Each structure stands twice: as C-alpha cells, then as structure tokens.
Amino acid sequence: MIAALVTGVGLRGPGLNGWAASRPILAGDTPYRAESLPKPLAACLPATERRRATTVTRLALDAASEALGDGDPAAVTAVFASSGGEVEVIHAIFDQLAGEDRRLSPTAFHNSVHNAAAGYWSIASGSHHPADSVCAYDDSFGSGLAEALLRIAAGEGPILLVAYDWPPLFPIAEFRPIAQAFAVALRLECDADQPGLSRLAGAYRPAPPVSARLTDAGLEALRQANPAARALPLLAAIARGTAAELSLGQGMGGSLDLRVSPCA
C-alpha cells in the first residue's frame, strides 16, 4: 500500500463553506444544512486572469488555495480531477455552433479544455512542477487520489489533489445530471514524522468499490449528487479523527482501497 499524510483540506459545497466551518458538520457534531454556495473568488489569480477564469475554475482554485494554506505553491505538484470540466463553456460553444453565427470567442475556446483549471493554477502558483488533469466519470475523485498517491510513491511531494464538478445546463443535464456544485482539495505529503490531519494508505483492487454511505441524509444526497463529492466519506473520517476503511471507484471497474488513520 502507498502511504501519505494529509496536511491540508480545502472544501467548497452547499452548506460546506471551507474546512474549518465544515469539520464539525462532517464529524457529526453540527447539523448539516444545504445552504447556498458563496460566489467563488479565485483570489490567488492575478486580476486579469481572474476575469477570464470561469466559475468552476474559480471554485476549484478556492479549494486548492485553502488546502495549500501557507505552503509554497511553487513547490507543489498538482493533480486536478473532474468528470465534466468546463461544462458551462462547452454549453455556450454548442449554443454558438447551433446558431447562424458560428464564430467562436478565443477566450471561450481557451477555457473549454479539460485542463483549464490546472492551467490557471499553474499561472496562480508559478509552479514549474506538473499539473495533471484527470477524468474518470463518476470515479474521477478516486482516480485523482490514486494518481496523487502514485506520485507520492515516486518521491514527489507535496501533492495537491483538487477534485471538482459543476452542474451542467440543459440539455447536457438530461444526459449528465449533476445536481450540486462541489470542490475538494487535499494536500498530501510523504508519510513522514510531521504534524498532519490523517494518514492514508491506498492500494488498487481489480473489483468494483463498496460504496460508503453517509448516515446524514443530506450529506448522502450530496455525495450522490456530484462525482467530486464521493470524497465525503473520506472527509468525514478525517474530520472525526478516527480510523476507517473505505473504497473509492478508480475507473474501468477497479477500486482504490483506503485505510485512514488518525495522527497521534
């Protein structure tokens, strides 16, 4: 199994505005209420790039910045994971192509690629380390975490994993229903003797995952409403500071089995 230390968490979702505010909710100490998601800011970006960035990119970067904390962004390897990426831009491009004027905006085309958020993070961080972009449908979070753990095993670190998805508009929503916006980020480091939130150990298993349902009905509905929110059982274990065994989809019918251990 590949071991890693969780040293930071970033979180954005309905009723989950930041890790500090969300931790007692995920631990079961405070009732969950699905309140509106605040407007994403992406304060880490220069003003010009901030104006060009899409809402979903800003959401991802807000979670990334929170997880990084006071760490050096230029020293981080990033893994971005999303099942849909820039769904609003893709919708706008399809809408434009369906009309009489098919001239596309260069900015829209620039923002349409799946790795747009990773590219904006590279601008914001000034990092020359890799910034991967991973997609595996509903298993995007598990696949992103597996990629992050493999980079830890290869001696890289720290690793910043960012998973995010935004609800698409009609008619895409008819074929890809994602009900809520959600983004989560984990700062991972080699399992060394240093302070952290939890320790993870992960291994691939060539079998479908065993879904970990949440006891809170609202959080469970959120887990099912967004592929990035498949992270919620892991976040709940980190928030409680307890040991847990979890299984996440990793794509192609495989799974990432996780052992979560509290830090002493």
Backbone torsions as a table, in degrees:
resi	resn	phi	psi	omega
1	MET	NA	148.3	178.9
2	ILE	-96.0	127.3	-176.3
3	ALA	-102.1	147.2	176.7
4	ALA	-152.5	156.6	178.9
5	LEU	-109.7	128.0	175.1
6	VAL	-85.8	115.0	-177.6
7	THR	-111.4	-3.5	178.6
8	GLY	-165.1	147.7	178.6
9	VAL	-134.3	137.3	170.6
10	GLY	-121.7	142.0	-173.7
11	LEU	-148.7	132.6	175.2
12	ARG	-141.1	121.7	177.8
13	GLY	-169.6	171.0	179.0
14	PRO	-60.5	117.9	-177.9
15	GLY	78.1	3.0	-178.8
16	LEU	-130.2	76.8	-174.9
17	ASN	-98.8	81.5	179.0
18	GLY	97.7	153.0	-175.9
19	TRP	-66.9	-43.1	-177.5
20	ALA	-60.6	-43.5	-179.7
21	ALA	-74.6	-28.3	-174.7
22	SER	-87.7	-22.3	-174.1
23	ARG	-57.2	-48.8	178.5
24	PRO	-65.4	-27.2	177.0
25	ILE	-69.0	-47.4	-178.6
26	LEU	-69.2	-27.5	177.9
27	ALA	-78.4	-9.6	-179.9
28	GLY	88.1	10.0	-178.9
29	ASP	-88.7	-21.3	-178.8
30	THR	-129.8	136.0	-179.4
31	PRO	-62.9	144.3	177.7
32	TYR	-86.5	133.3	174.1
33	ARG	-130.0	126.6	-176.4
34	ALA	-78.6	72.4	-179.7
35	GLU	-80.2	163.6	-177.1
36	SER	-62.7	145.9	178.7
37	LEU	-79.4	126.5	177.3
38	PRO	-61.8	156.8	-179.8
39	LYS	-63.7	125.2	177.6
40	PRO	-63.0	144.4	-173.7
41	LEU	-114.2	-38.0	-175.3
42	ALA	52.9	51.6	-178.3
43	ALA	-64.0	-16.3	-179.4
44	CYS	-72.8	-16.7	-178.3
45	LEU	-84.7	148.5	167.9
46	PRO	-59.7	153.3	-173.1
47	ALA	-55.3	-42.5	-178.4
48	THR	-63.0	-46.0	-179.8
49	GLU	-69.8	-32.3	178.6
50	ARG	-62.0	-38.6	179.1
51	ARG	-67.9	-31.6	-178.9
52	ARG	-81.4	-25.7	-174.8
53	ALA	-68.8	147.0	178.6
54	THR	-82.1	170.2	-179.5
55	THR	-62.6	-42.1	-177.9
56	VAL	-68.9	-34.7	175.4
57	THR	-65.0	-42.4	177.8
58	ARG	-61.6	-40.4	178.2
59	LEU	-59.9	-47.7	179.9
60	ALA	-61.6	-42.1	-177.8
61	LEU	-71.1	-30.7	175.1
62	ASP	-63.3	-44.2	178.0
63	ALA	-65.3	-41.3	180.0
64	ALA	-61.6	-45.4	-178.4
65	SER	-63.4	-39.3	179.4
66	GLU	-65.5	-44.1	-179.5
67	ALA	-64.6	-36.8	-179.1
68	LEU	-68.4	-34.3	-179.9
69	GLY	61.6	-130.2	-179.5
70	ASP	-92.2	14.9	177.8
71	GLY	-71.2	161.8	-179.8
72	ASP	-80.1	111.4	-177.6
73	PRO	-64.0	-26.9	-178.5
74	ALA	-73.4	-12.2	-177.7
75	ALA	-99.4	6.0	-170.5
76	VAL	-105.7	135.9	166.4
77	THR	-89.3	132.6	-173.9
78	ALA	-114.3	143.4	172.5
79	VAL	-126.7	115.5	178.0
80	PHE	-104.0	134.9	-177.7
81	ALA	-131.5	128.1	179.7
82	SER	-154.7	138.9	179.3
83	SER	-79.2	-27.9	-175.6
84	GLY	-121.1	-22.7	-179.6
85	GLY	65.5	-130.0	-172.5
86	GLU	-88.0	69.6	-171.9
87	VAL	-66.9	-34.2	-179.8
88	GLU	-70.2	-37.3	177.4
89	VAL	-67.5	-43.0	178.2
90	ILE	-60.0	-42.1	177.0
91	HIS	-59.2	-46.0	-178.9
92	ALA	-63.2	-38.1	178.3
93	ILE	-66.5	-44.5	177.5
94	PHE	-60.3	-41.7	-179.9
95	ASP	-62.8	-41.1	179.2
96	GLN	-65.8	-43.2	-178.8
97	LEU	-68.9	-23.3	179.6
98	ALA	-81.4	-10.4	-179.3
99	GLY	-96.8	-172.2	-178.5
100	GLU	-76.8	-37.6	179.4
101	ASP	-92.1	105.0	-175.1
102	ARG	-100.2	15.5	177.7
103	ARG	-76.3	119.7	-175.7
104	LEU	-89.4	145.0	174.4
105	SER	-69.5	129.4	176.4
106	PRO	-57.8	-36.5	178.4
107	THR	-66.0	-40.8	178.2
108	ALA	-63.4	-44.2	178.6
109	PHE	-63.5	-40.6	178.3
110	HIS	-59.3	-38.5	-177.2
111	ASN	-86.7	-5.1	-172.5
112	SER	-81.1	-19.1	-174.4
113	VAL	-70.5	153.3	-175.1
114	HIS	-66.0	-28.1	-177.9
115	ASN	-94.9	22.4	-179.4
116	ALA	-60.0	-45.3	-179.5
117	ALA	-62.5	-40.8	177.8
118	ALA	-63.5	-38.2	178.4
119	GLY	-66.0	-43.0	177.3
120	TYR	-65.1	-35.1	176.5
121	TRP	-63.7	-40.0	178.1
122	SER	-60.6	-38.3	176.9
123	ILE	-66.9	-45.9	-177.2
124	ALA	-65.7	-39.5	-173.9
125	SER	-86.7	-26.4	-173.2
126	GLY	69.9	15.7	-177.0
127	SER	-78.6	138.9	174.0
128	HIS	-100.1	6.0	175.3
129	HIS	-78.8	163.2	-179.3
130	PRO	-60.4	150.7	172.0
131	ALA	-134.0	93.1	-175.7
132	ASP	-78.8	158.1	174.0
133	SER	-130.8	118.2	-172.1
134	VAL	-117.0	140.9	176.7
135	CYS	-139.2	128.2	177.8
136	ALA	-147.9	44.6	177.8
137	TYR	52.6	-130.0	-177.2
138	ASP	-69.8	-12.7	-179.2
139	ASP	-98.8	19.2	-174.7
140	SER	-63.2	-40.5	179.4
141	PHE	-63.9	-47.2	179.5
142	GLY	-61.5	-39.6	178.5
143	SER	-67.7	-39.3	176.9
144	GLY	-64.3	-41.5	178.6
145	LEU	-66.1	-38.8	176.6
146	ALA	-61.6	-42.7	177.3
147	GLU	-61.7	-41.9	179.6
148	ALA	-64.0	-41.8	179.7
149	LEU	-66.6	-37.1	177.6
150	LEU	-64.3	-36.9	177.2
151	ARG	-69.1	-35.1	173.5
152	ILE	-61.4	-45.0	-179.7
153	ALA	-63.6	-28.7	179.1
154	ALA	-81.2	1.4	176.7
155	GLY	94.3	6.0	177.8
156	GLU	-86.4	157.9	177.0
157	GLY	159.2	154.8	-1.6
158	PRO	-71.9	159.0	178.8
159	ILE	-114.3	133.8	176.0
160	LEU	-110.0	112.4	177.0
161	LEU	-98.1	127.8	179.2
162	VAL	-128.3	119.3	177.3
163	ALA	-117.7	136.3	-174.0
164	TYR	-156.8	150.8	171.4
165	ASP	-155.3	148.1	-176.8
166	TRP	-124.3	141.4	-178.8
167	PRO	-63.1	126.6	176.4
168	PRO	-74.7	161.0	178.0
169	LEU	-88.5	165.8	172.7
170	PHE	-67.6	137.2	11.8
171	PRO	-94.8	-3.5	180.0
172	ILE	-59.0	-36.4	-178.2
173	ALA	-61.0	-24.6	177.6
174	GLU	-65.5	-30.1	-177.5
175	PHE	-103.9	-18.5	-179.8
176	ARG	-138.0	77.5	-177.2
177	PRO	-76.0	110.7	172.1
178	ILE	-122.7	114.6	-166.7
179	ALA	-85.0	-26.0	-173.5
180	GLN	-135.3	151.6	172.2
181	ALA	-82.3	145.6	-177.8
182	PHE	-160.2	142.0	173.7
183	ALA	-146.7	140.6	177.5
184	VAL	-139.0	145.6	176.8
185	ALA	-135.9	140.9	176.9
186	LEU	-125.4	130.6	170.9
187	ARG	-95.3	119.3	-174.9
188	LEU	-117.4	140.8	177.3
189	GLU	-136.0	167.1	176.3
190	CYS	-57.9	144.0	-175.7
191	ASP	-70.7	72.4	-178.3
192	ALA	-100.2	175.7	-179.2
193	ASP	-82.9	80.4	179.9
194	GLN	-148.3	162.2	-179.1
195	PRO	-64.0	145.9	178.3
196	GLY	-161.7	177.4	-179.8
197	LEU	-92.1	-42.5	179.3
198	SER	-158.0	161.6	172.7
199	ARG	-110.0	139.1	179.0
200	LEU	-116.8	146.7	169.7
201	ALA	-136.8	123.5	-174.1
202	GLY	-126.9	148.3	177.3
203	ALA	-147.7	146.4	178.9
204	TYR	-79.2	142.4	174.8
205	ARG	-132.5	127.1	-177.0
206	PRO	-80.4	59.9	178.8
207	ALA	-155.7	155.2	-179.8
208	PRO	-60.4	150.8	-179.2
209	PRO	-72.8	157.0	171.2
210	VAL	-95.4	112.9	-174.0
211	SER	-64.1	134.5	177.9
212	ALA	-100.1	102.7	-179.5
213	ARG	-81.8	147.1	178.9
214	LEU	-94.3	145.3	-176.7
215	THR	-72.7	-31.1	177.6
216	ASP	-75.6	123.3	-175.3
217	ALA	-62.7	-38.2	-180.0
218	GLY	-67.2	-43.5	178.4
219	LEU	-67.8	-35.9	177.6
220	GLU	-66.2	-38.7	176.6
221	ALA	-63.9	-38.7	177.3
222	LEU	-66.4	-40.0	178.6
223	ARG	-57.6	-39.6	-178.5
224	GLN	-82.6	-14.8	-173.2
225	ALA	-87.0	-11.1	-176.1
226	ASN	-152.4	129.8	-179.1
227	PRO	-57.2	-37.1	179.2
228	ALA	-65.8	-26.9	-179.8
229	ALA	-74.5	-1.6	171.2
230	ARG	-62.1	-11.7	177.2
231	ALA	-74.8	-12.9	-171.3
232	LEU	-58.6	-42.6	177.1
233	PRO	-59.7	-38.1	176.0
234	LEU	-65.5	-43.9	179.3
235	LEU	-63.8	-36.4	178.6
236	ALA	-64.8	-40.7	178.3
237	ALA	-65.0	-40.7	177.3
238	ILE	-64.2	-42.8	-179.2
239	ALA	-63.3	-38.7	-179.7
240	ARG	-76.1	-21.5	-176.0
241	GLY	68.5	35.9	-177.7
242	THR	-121.0	163.2	176.2
243	ALA	-78.1	147.5	179.7
244	ALA	-156.8	154.1	172.1
245	GLU	-119.8	123.1	-174.3
246	LEU	-128.4	161.9	177.7
247	SER	-135.8	127.3	-178.9
248	LEU	-120.0	142.1	174.6
249	GLY	-64.0	139.7	-178.9
250	GLN	-123.2	9.4	179.6
251	GLY	90.6	155.3	177.3
252	MET	57.0	31.9	177.4
253	GLY	78.0	4.4	179.3
254	GLY	-98.7	174.8	-178.5
255	SER	-143.5	157.9	174.5
256	LEU	-108.6	110.5	177.8
257	ASP	-86.4	130.1	-175.7
258	LEU	-120.7	139.8	166.6
259	ARG	-112.0	124.8	-179.9
260	VAL	-108.8	127.3	-178.8
261	SER	-127.9	138.8	177.7
262	PRO	-70.8	149.9	173.7
263	CYS	-81.8	139.1	-177.3
264	ALA	-66.3	NA	NA
